[in-house]
């Protein structure tokens, strides 16, 4: 037991000694590490101080360079400012020098102006003296002499102007008139048209007068039903084998004619049947109108028209203007426009399109208070026609200003189609009144003895007195009458004014 205790005590003592020796060893090693760390820290500190010094030196060098560059720039600016100041001083010296010279020149000019004023006064005095001397010699005052000189100059100017006008007109006739006539005549010659005369009455022929009673019906009920359904006045009189359909609308007259034809052919004539047939015929006529419009556009090679415009073109078949069928007139105008546009090197398709549509303002469904040219232009704009075509439609009677070359072509071709012989009828009273107005207008001028309207009003011959008007005044009289007719009268085509002055000596041998 004792030995065991001694052994344990020895072990304890040995462990303590070992722990003490180990602690000593660790302490010695830790102090060595700490010393090494201290030395390394000193080295790092020295290196950092060196780096900081080096950066400071570099920054100092950069700042010195910037300061040097800025100083150089400041010196450069200062030198420029000094140079500019020197230049400004030089300019100020030059300006002062020029100002002094200008003042000297001004004084010199003032002196010269004074001398000129003095000379002018002397000249005016001499001029007055000379005028007085001339007046005393000629026996005329200055105003009287001026009036005589003005009168003589007026006569010379009139003579020169008349000769100059004649030269210009002759030259224009030799060039422009010749070419215009060639194009117009070629256009007319190349178009062959049919003439159609229409009025406000349609005659319906029947086989026998017995049918008249059936058309009238019991107490006139059939004819009243027919007139109410068609809007056309039906005149049944003593004319053999004929019934007259009277109405201002050709479409209504055509509906009434076709309805009568079907009713007479069928034999069943009573109010209910009349209403049924009229409704059926009205639908057929509407379809025929559209078909006519389509056929017309196809014949003329015009494509892309709005359906409503095609319907209006077909409706032209049943309209007339001064007895001329409107559709025939429009087709003729379209062909003339195409020929004339080809001669002038313009777009033929556009010209033909404008010529066909130029009178669509005459066949609208509703008729507002507008000239047909303006109404046609608005309809063309509504249905998306091109601006130059719309302008040509609106300007063919000068209601709007022409903005393209199509407009004068349409205007000319419309006049050609309407004014050619046989194209239109004119009421006799209006025709006679127009001729009388032409003659009376020319008779209103002094010196005119007689006037004659010849060639259906296309030429006006004016006979003047030889003792009242000389040869020079005849030309001016012709121009004045032509201008007044153009401003005051309405007429187809053109009117030629011929002034005749002659001297006759008559004696008799007995």
Secondary structure, DSSP 8 states (H G I E B T S, - for coil): -HHHHHHHHHHHHHHHHHHHHHHHHHHHHHHHHHHHHHHHHHHHHHHHHHHHHHHHHHHHHHHHHHHHHHHHHHHHHHHHHHHHHHHHHHHHHHHHHHHHHHHHHHHHHHHHHHHHHHHHHHHHHHHHHHHHHHHHHHS--HHHHHHHHHHHHHHHHHHHHHHHHHHHHHHHIIIIIHHHHHHHHHHHHT------B--SEEEEE-S-THHHHHHH-GGGHHHHHHHHHH--EEE--S-TTEEEEE-S-HHHHHHHHHHHHHHHHH---SHHHHHHHHHHHHHHHHHHHHHHHHHHHHHHT-----HHHHHHHHHGGG-EETTEEHHHHHHHHHHHHHHHHHHHT--HHHHHHHHHHTTGGGS-SS--SS-HHHHHHHHHHHTT--HHHHHHHHTTTTSS---SHHHHHHHHHHHHHHHSTTS----HHHHHHHHHHHHHHHHTSTTEEEEEEETTTTEEEEEE-TTTS-HHHHHHHHHHHHHHHHHH---SS--EEEEEE---------
